[in-house]
Amino acid sequence: MTLRFGIPKGSLQEATVELFQKAGFKISISGRSYYPSIDDPEVHLTLLRAQEMARYVEQGLLDAGLTGYDWVIENDADVEIIADLVYSKTGSGKARWVLAVPKDSPIHSVKDLQCKRIATEAVNLTRRYLEKHGVTAQIEFSWGATEVKPPELADAIVEITETGSSLRENNLRIVETILETNTKLIANKRALAKPELRRKLEQIAMLREGAIAAEGKVALMINVPRPKLDRVLGVLPALQKPTVSALTDPDWVDVIVVLDERIARDLIPELKRLGAQGIVELPLNKVIL
């Protein structure tokens, strides 16, 4: 049985393919094809915009896919969320849908939007937000370049941002955060009833979570004289306790530890000063917790 899996086209595409590769799957996207190849005969990939993913997964045209939590909410999609995968096009942080207005706008809260014009790509999300606060306003779908529409074409916008830099560059300020979002692995509920598909999805989820957990981390292998072991262990941070193994020379031990790469650059000289030798730093593709 083949798993029909959707990967997001656009801003998340490159980061998604890279994470798949770190998880152990090789993906190749050629030309304008919307059907990437993958070195796993149990998986068939479709390249699709994240905005549409939840709808096609809900309808069963795809068994599973990767999309933002925001688009699950926007489409009111009845899908199962299998895993929380916090990664983005610029890093590993989450993104926010925010209400933004020009810096000199008199709008300072959602209540000030009454009878105003709002531009956004997330029409349903914005409508629910206004209904929650008892506000009636004109919501217009934005096909792009939403940040440039105030004040001439809109009084306010609802837009997604990771750092807020694009909003600031367009002389906008954030009034409120509407929704925090990140990438989710979603699945069709009927597909999950099939043991083979569930097993494959759980495998993909575990390996991708491991790849995300490994971001920015390295493994250090260190040879340490036994008399200096306690001092070395005292300066080592770790996900768990460091692994200490005996060597053929009874006076030495081997220590293996996983830590942040930025810590390793300062730690290695200290380890050397404490008497450690044969220090090897290894990159990591996956960390399975």
Protein Blocks (a to p, Z undefined) as FASTA:
>chain_A
ZZdddddehjklmmmmmmmmmnopacddehjbfbdcdfbfkbccddddfklmmmmmmnop
afbdcddfklmmmnopacddfbdcdddfkbmbdcdddddddfklcbfbfklmgopacddf
blmlmmmmmmmnopacdddddfbjklmmpmklocbdcdddfklmmmmmnopacfbdfbdc
dddddddfklmmpmklmmmmmmmmmmmmmmmmmgopacddddddfklmmmmmmmpccfbd
cdddddfblkbccddddddfklmmmmmmmmmmnopahiacdddfbdcZZ
